[in-house]
Amino acid sequence: GAFSQTMRQLEHERGGIDRLVSNKALYDTARKRADTTNRVVRQEIANIEIGYRIGRILVIRETLRQAPAGFSAATKCFCTELETRIANFVFSTLGMDATLWDDVTQGLAYASGYTIMGGTSNVMRNILGERVLGLPKEPPAQKAQADRN
């Protein structure tokens, strides 16, 4: 009924390409200025680059309707958490320069907001577990404890 229709419409809102590209220009700037002699920095760059590729595949699968019903929750979780990871990398690499305010850096400041827009990452994980993977619902007492953490 109405709930199924609403959930189907939300699938198109949740996992958009915008989450992958909103901080790309700033990330590219940070990557150029990063200390690539540092093994940890190189590993983080590799993880982010891999994340971009995985995110792109997830979004394309959603667009082509190749993903299972409800899988947009996984796409949304992955892309928003990648965006937060990118924002952290940019801040750690550029320092105070990352806060200079223009259209590009505005996206950086907004990155953490995506983790609560369209459903928090925890809610998206519950949707994925219950509706896509068919796992049992989380008991109320455990859920309340998880929400507090």
C-alpha positions in Angstrom: 0.0 0.0 0.0 1.0 3.5 0.8 4.0 2.5 2.9 5.5 0.4 0.0 4.9 3.3 -2.4 6.6 5.8 -0.1 9.6 3.4 0.4 9.9 2.9 -3.3 10.0 6.7 -3.9 12.6 7.2 -1.1 14.9 4.7 -2.9 15.4 7.3 -5.7 16.1 10.1 -3.1 18.5 8.2 -0.9 21.5 7.0 -3.0 22.1 9.8 -5.5 25.3 10.6 -7.3 25.4 13.9 -5.6 26.9 12.3 -2.5 29.8 11.1 -4.6 30.6 14.3 -6.4 29.8 17.1 -3.8 33.3 17.2 -2.4 35.2 15.8 -5.4 36.9 19.1 -6.3 38.0 19.8 -2.8 39.2 16.2 -2.4 41.2 16.5 -5.6 42.9 19.7 -4.2 43.7 18.0 -0.9 45.0 14.9 -2.7 47.5 17.1 -4.6 48.7 18.7 -1.4 48.8 15.5 0.7 52.0 14.1 2.0 52.2 11.0 -0.2 55.5 10.0 1.4 53.4 9.0 4.4 52.2 5.4 4.2 49.0 6.1 6.2 48.1 9.0 3.9 48.7 6.9 0.8 46.5 4.2 2.2 43.7 6.7 3.0 43.9 8.0 -0.6 43.7 4.5 -1.9 40.6 3.7 0.3 38.9 6.9 -0.8 39.6 6.1 -4.5 38.2 2.6 -4.0 35.2 4.1 -2.3 34.5 6.4 -5.3 34.6 3.4 -7.6 32.4 1.2 -5.4 29.9 4.1 -4.9 29.7 4.7 -8.6 28.9 1.1 -9.2 26.2 1.1 -6.5 24.6 4.3 -7.9 24.7 2.9 -11.5 23.1 -0.4 -10.3 20.3 1.7 -8.6 19.8 3.8 -11.7 19.6 0.7 -14.0 17.3 -1.0 -11.4 19.8 -3.9 -11.1 19.9 -3.6 -7.3 17.4 -5.5 -5.1 14.4 -3.7 -3.7 15.4 -1.7 -0.6 19.1 -1.8 -1.5 19.2 2.0 -1.8 19.6 2.0 2.0 23.0 0.3 1.5 23.9 2.8 -1.3 22.9 5.7 0.9 24.9 4.4 3.9 28.0 3.8 1.8 27.9 7.1 0.0 27.3 9.3 3.0 29.9 7.6 5.1 32.4 7.9 2.2 31.6 11.6 2.0 32.3 12.0 5.7 35.6 10.1 5.3 36.5 12.5 2.4 35.6 15.5 4.5 37.9 14.2 7.3 40.7 13.6 4.9 40.3 17.1 3.4 40.3 18.7 6.9 43.4 16.8 8.0 45.3 17.6 4.8 44.3 21.2 4.2 43.9 22.3 7.8 42.4 25.8 8.1 42.5 26.3 4.3 39.7 23.7 4.2 37.4 26.2 5.9 37.7 29.0 3.4 34.1 29.6 2.4 33.0 29.2 -1.2 30.6 26.8 -3.0 33.1 24.0 -2.9 34.0 24.2 0.8 30.3 24.7 1.7 29.8 21.1 0.5 32.5 20.0 2.9 30.8 21.6 5.9 27.6 20.0 4.8 29.0 16.4 4.5 28.1 15.2 8.0 24.5 16.4 7.4 24.0 13.6 4.8 24.3 11.0 7.5 21.0 12.1 8.9 19.1 13.4 5.8 16.9 10.7 4.3 17.4 8.6 7.4 20.3 8.1 9.7 22.9 5.5 8.8 21.6 3.3 11.7 18.1 3.4 10.3 19.4 2.6 6.8 21.3 -0.4 8.3 18.1 -1.6 10.0 16.1 -1.3 6.7 18.8 -3.1 4.9 19.0 -5.9 7.5 15.2 -6.4 7.9 13.9 -5.7 4.3 16.8 -6.8 2.0 18.6 -9.5 4.0 15.5 -10.7 5.9 17.0 -10.5 9.3 14.7 -10.4 12.4 13.8 -7.0 13.8 16.1 -5.7 16.5 14.5 -6.2 20.0 13.3 -2.9 21.5 15.6 -3.0 24.5 18.7 -3.6 22.3 17.5 -0.9 19.8 17.1 1.7 22.6 20.6 0.9 23.9 22.1 1.1 20.3 20.4 4.4 19.8 22.0 5.8 23.0 25.5 4.7 21.8 
